[in-house]
Every structure is written in structure tokens, then in C-alpha cells.
Amino acid sequence: MSKQRLKKLTSEVRQSIPEKIDDKEKVHALLDDLESEDPAKLKKALNVLPEFITRFEIEHPKFSQSLNEIMVVLSNMGI
């Protein structure tokens, strides 16, 4: 269930990336890493995710909230 929820969330976040956002390519790379089965890529994404949440918090609060929801799902999965 949690993997399905994660996949759904990353897909929703990918669709909701704000038009005027810095580092759009890095956001896509982050989402790719989150969807990856490769533990090294997932670990890298987990290290970067909090930074992205903080970075977009003021200018794009809904987007930041979506990223935070991914973090919660990962936490609930024990990752």
C-alpha cells in the first residue's frame, strides 16, 4: 500500500511542479530517485528532500507541502 501511495504522490507532485520554479531539472531528478528501487538513489533523495521542502516553503507552499507528504509516507514505510 505505501509503495503505491508513494508512486501516486510522486506522480502528483511531478504534475504540480510550479511553472516558475528554480531547479526544475533537480526536482525531476529527485522524484526519479524517490521512485527508484536503487537504495543508493533513494538514500540520496532522502538527504535532499528536506532541503527542497525548506527551499520552496515560502514561494510555493502547496508544492512544499506535497513534498513533505512524500517525506511522511517514506517515514511511515520505515525509510
N, C-alpha and C positions, 0 to 999 in steps of 0.2 A: 504494500500500500504506500509506504513512504517513498519508495523509488518512483512510483507512478506520480505521486504528488510533486516530487522534486522535478521530474520531467515536465509536468504540466506547468509548474511555476516558472521554470527556466524558459519555456516556450512563451508564456505570457509576458515575462519580462523582456524577452527578445522583441516581441511585438510592440512593447510600450516604451522602448528607448526614445527619449525625447529627441526631437529634431535638432535642437540647438544644444548638443551636449559635447563636451570635450572628451577626447579619447574614446570615441565610439568603437574604434577597432579593438581597443583594450577591453571594453565591455563585452564585445562579442567573443573575444578570446577567453575571458573569464567564464562566460556562460558555456563555451565549448569545454573548458576544463572541468566545470561542475557536472557536465553530462557525461564526462569520460569515465571509463571503467579503470583507467590507469591510476593507481594510488598516488603516484608522484604528482600527476597533474591535479588531482583532487586536493592534495596537501597544499600545493602552490596556490590554488584557488581559495582555499580556506585562509591562507595567510593574507591574501589581497582583499578578500571580500569586506572585512571591517573598514579598510581604508576607503573603498568605494562607497560604502554606506555613509561614512562621515563626509566624504568629498561632495556628494550630491544632496546631502541633507537640506541645505538651505535653498538652493536654486531649483531643485527637483524633488520636493519632499515625498510625493507619491511614488516616484521611481525608487528613491532611497528606502521607502517602506517596503516595497516589493522585494528589494534585495535583502532587507532584514528578515522578511518572511522566509526566504530561502535559508538564511542562517538558522532560523528556528527549526525548520524541517530537518536540516542536517544535524542539529543538536539532538532533536528527538530520535533520530536514527542512530545516535551514539557516535557520530563522526565529529 
